Structure formats: structure tokens, C-alpha cells
Amino acid sequence: MRAVLVTNPGDLVVADIARPTPGPYQALVKTEVAALCNSTDSKLIDGHFPGLDRYPLVLGHENAGIVCEVGPKVRSFKPGDRVIGAMVFNFEEPELASGWGGFCEYTLVHDHDAMVADGVADAEHGWFESFEIQRRVDADIPPEEAALLCTWREVYGGIGDFNLTPKDKVLIFGAGPVGLSFVRFCKLLGMRWVGLVDPLQHKRERARAMGADAVFAPDEFKAEAAKLAGSLDAVIDAVGNAGDHHYMRYAPCRSGWAVRSALRRARRAGLDAVQSQRPLQHGEQTTSQFRSHHGRDPLVGVNAKPPEPRCADGYARDNLASQFVTHTFLWNRSARRVRGGPLGWRSSRRA
């Protein structure tokens, strides 16, 4: 099968590797769409992702595909199901490392629910927490939109972890896919006021179109911080990139460090802040990092929980996916340094 590999930092190729064989609790998935994560995938390509420094590695973690084969103990998936979040952690080629391995023609999903029911959802039996987010989606959700659920469920789960309610006023730093998702879902869930800070005018305009009550350039926020003091319930860092140090001089909230600086200013002005720096501990009400949220999905509903109706209705009414996908293209046209023949799936780049 074909797969997208980073052979060395900065070098991206399309290569033929062995197709994975599903184990007892796994299902084999034919990839339909793979979505580029501007943050994680870029760091893996450039060699800057913490803890993943072995090359060549197989890229990708956001995708959608169709189940074509299931292992003997799988109960949650059947051939023909559309699923999201399939990955490959181990390859027959021992030299290959996994950058989650989602950019392969064939990938694997794991039946988390069956593993739990059989008492084998633990490290001893190869269980990993990402198995919880590998889920079936309804057939009427197109693959390009299904792939976006990888981001949307994290945002939706974060809103729950942050204990945000409709009465709250929320300020968001950053208008990338995560920040814009926070804007739209907060408004769909009825938040009283949602503001956003971003240095780029076209992104501020997009946030406005998605329902933000107010948008600020960084310098404007400095002037508004005192006015907002005491009125906000949460400030959310949706940037999380501490590497772009040079932006600090020109666009104070472009980098994670600058956002932290801005949040310190917010705290001095009397604002509470929720910041993406470390995992939320049970019962903790201080700064936190939203993670992959297994039991919460705004459109699909998992673990016997129904979809969130306000988000599902807004998704259908607003054609929400069209506001996030900027390009759809064949992989053989995706990068000047990609070598190899054409791939049989499309790639959607998130805004």
C-alpha cells in the first residue's frame, strides 16, 4: 500500500509499505480522506515534535475511511462502516516509526468497547487511550466532514472539561481551526458572550461570521483588557505554539509565549484563564489542556450518549464543514517534494 513518510526532517515521500493485518480487536480500514493537522503534522515534518524523533516515520492522525475487514473479536464495527481516527502504530518494516500512521491507504481501528467488555482494555493487552476515539460515524456524514470530527470532539469535550455554561462570557486567543471551533460551538451551545483575539484580520472576520460577539487585534485587546476585568468567566488559549518567538514583537498573541503573557495581563486585570499547558486533573479548576475526549462528540454521540442537538442542528444548518476546509486535493499534487505515483484518497486541509 502507499503511505506518506517523513524520511528525515523536511523530507516527505510517498512510499510502498506492507498493508497492516488486523488483530482480534482490530478492523482494517480503506482510507477515503486524510486531513492535515497544521500543528502536529508540521512539527513532525520539521522534526520538532517532542518525543518523536525517530525517522523514517509514517505521518497522519486525522482521517475517515471504510471498514473492509474485521478481526474475530470485533463487535462495534462491520464491513462498510465509515469510521474516523484510524491509525497504524506498528509496521512490518522494523525501520518505520509511527507518527500515528493515519496517512496510509489502509489503517486500523480498535474496538475499544469490546476490549472493555472482555476486560482487556489495558497496556498489557496493547490498549492505548486513542482507541477510545476510533468510532463509527453515520453514513450520511461525508468523509471530508467526518475527518473534521477529530478536531470538533476535542473542542466540544474541552467545553465540558472547562465547565462552560450558557451564562458564561468567554474570550478565546487564536482563530485557527481550534479557536474557530470554540467560537462556533460556544455560540451553538448558547454562551452569553464570546470574544476572540487574533492578529489576522481575515481570521477575525471569519470568527465574526461564525458568531463571535467581539473580535480584537492584539493591540486592541490590550486596551480592552481593563474593561473586561471581572466580567469574563474563562480565557482559552487556542494557539498553543510556543515556537514562533519572532511573532512576539509584531503580533503579541501569535505564539504560545505571547498568549501566556497576554493571559498574565488578563489575570492582573482580574480574569480567570484556561490555558493549554498541561492535562486537566479531576476536579481542578485552574489552567488546563483539552485532550481527546472519548465520550463526547457533538454530532455522533458515543458511549450510549446521543449527539448534542444544538451542535447537530447547527452543523446541518450552517454547512459547518465548508467553513473549515480550505482545499481538497490528490496527494500526488500536495507537495513539491512528494515522490511516487498517485494515491487513491483525497486530503483536506483545515483552515
TAWO-V537964 format. One record per residue. N is the residue number from 1. RES is the residue in one small letter. SS is DSSP state (H for helix, E for strand, - for the rest). Layout:
N:RES:SS, N:RES:SS
This chain:
1:m:-, 2:r:E, 3:a:E, 4:v:E, 5:l:E, 6:v:E, 7:t:E, 8:n:E, 9:p:-, 10:g:-, 11:d:E, 12:l:E, 13:v:E, 14:v:E, 15:a:E, 16:d:E, 17:i:-, 18:a:-, 19:r:-, 20:p:-, 21:t:-, 22:p:-, 23:g:-, 24:p:-, 25:y:-, 26:q:E, 27:a:E, 28:l:E, 29:v:E, 30:k:E, 31:t:E, 32:e:E, 33:v:E, 34:a:E, 35:a:E, 36:l:E, 37:c:-, 38:n:-, 39:s:-, 40:t:H, 41:d:H, 42:s:H, 43:k:H, 44:l:H, 45:i:H, 46:d:H, 47:g:-, 48:h:-, 49:f:-, 50:p:-, 51:g:-, 52:l:-, 53:d:-, 54:r:-, 55:y:-, 56:p:-, 57:l:E, 58:v:E, 59:l:-, 60:g:-, 61:h:-, 62:e:-, 63:n:E, 64:a:E, 65:g:E, 66:i:E, 67:v:E, 68:c:E, 69:e:E, 70:v:E, 71:g:-, 72:p:-, 73:k:-, 74:v:-, 75:r:-, 76:s:-, 77:f:-, 78:k:-, 79:p:-, 80:g:-, 81:d:-, 82:r:E, 83:v:E, 84:i:E, 85:g:-, 86:a:-, 87:m:E, 88:v:-, 89:f:-, 90:n:-, 91:f:-, 92:e:-, 93:e:-, 94:p:-, 95:e:-, 96:l:-, 97:a:E, 98:s:E, 99:g:-, 100:w:-, 101:g:-, 102:g:-, 103:f:-, 104:c:E, 105:e:-, 106:y:E, 107:t:E, 108:l:E, 109:v:E, 110:h:E, 111:d:-, 112:h:H, 113:d:H, 114:a:H, 115:m:H, 116:v:H, 117:a:H, 118:d:-, 119:g:-, 120:v:-, 121:a:-, 122:d:-, 123:a:H, 124:e:H, 125:h:H, 126:g:-, 127:w:-, 128:f:-, 129:e:H, 130:s:H, 131:f:H, 132:e:H, 133:i:H, 134:q:-, 135:r:E, 136:r:E, 137:v:E, 138:d:-, 139:a:-, 140:d:-, 141:i:-, 142:p:-, 143:p:H, 144:e:H, 145:e:H, 146:a:H, 147:a:H, 148:l:H, 149:l:H, 150:c:H, 151:t:H, 152:w:H, 153:r:H, 154:e:H, 155:v:H, 156:y:H, 157:g:H, 158:g:H, 159:i:H, 160:g:H, 161:d:H, 162:f:-, 163:n:-, 164:l:-, 165:t:-, 166:p:-, 167:k:-, 168:d:-, 169:k:E, 170:v:E, 171:l:E, 172:i:E, 173:f:E, 174:g:-, 175:a:-, 176:g:-, 177:p:H, 178:v:H, 179:g:H, 180:l:H, 181:s:H, 182:f:H, 183:v:H, 184:r:H, 185:f:H, 186:c:H, 187:k:H, 188:l:H, 189:l:-, 190:g:-, 191:m:-, 192:r:-, 193:w:E, 194:v:E, 195:g:E, 196:l:E, 197:v:E, 198:d:-, 199:p:-, 200:l:-, 201:q:H, 202:h:H, 203:k:H, 204:r:H, 205:e:H, 206:r:H, 207:a:H, 208:r:H, 209:a:H, 210:m:-, 211:g:-, 212:a:-, 213:d:-, 214:a:E, 215:v:E, 216:f:E, 217:a:-, 218:p:H, 219:d:H, 220:e:H, 221:f:H, 222:k:H, 223:a:H, 224:e:H, 225:a:H, 226:a:H, 227:k:H, 228:l:H, 229:a:-, 230:g:-, 231:s:-, 232:l:-, 233:d:-, 234:a:E, 235:v:E, 236:i:E, 237:d:E, 238:a:-, 239:v:-, 240:g:-, 241:n:-, 242:a:-, 243:g:-, 244:d:-, 245:h:-, 246:h:-, 247:y:H, 248:m:H, 249:r:H, 250:y:H, 251:a:-, 252:p:-, 253:c:-, 254:r:-, 255:s:-, 256:g:H, 257:w:H, 258:a:H, 259:v:H, 260:r:H, 261:s:H, 262:a:H, 263:l:H, 264:r:H, 265:r:H, 266:a:H, 267:r:H, 268:r:H, 269:a:-, 270:g:-, 271:l:-, 272:d:-, 273:a:-, 274:v:E, 275:q:-, 276:s:-, 277:q:-, 278:r:-, 279:p:E, 280:l:-, 281:q:-, 282:h:-, 283:g:-, 284:e:-, 285:q:-, 286:t:-, 287:t:-, 288:s:-, 289:q:E, 290:f:-, 291:r:-, 292:s:-, 293:h:-, 294:h:-, 295:g:-, 296:r:-, 297:d:-, 298:p:-, 299:l:-, 300:v:-, 301:g:-, 302:v:-, 303:n:-, 304:a:-, 305:k:-, 306:p:-, 307:p:-, 308:e:-, 309:p:H, 310:r:H, 311:c:H, 312:a:H, 313:d:H, 314:g:H, 315:y:H, 316:a:H, 317:r:H, 318:d:H, 319:n:-, 320:l:H, 321:a:H, 322:s:H, 323:q:H, 324:f:-, 325:v:E, 326:t:E, 327:h:E, 328:t:E, 329:f:E, 330:l:E, 331:w:H, 332:n:H, 333:r:H, 334:s:-, 335:a:-, 336:r:-, 337:r:-, 338:v:-, 339:r:-, 340:g:-, 341:g:-, 342:p:-, 343:l:-, 344:g:-, 345:w:-, 346:r:E, 347:s:E, 348:s:E, 349:r:E, 350:r:E, 351:a:-
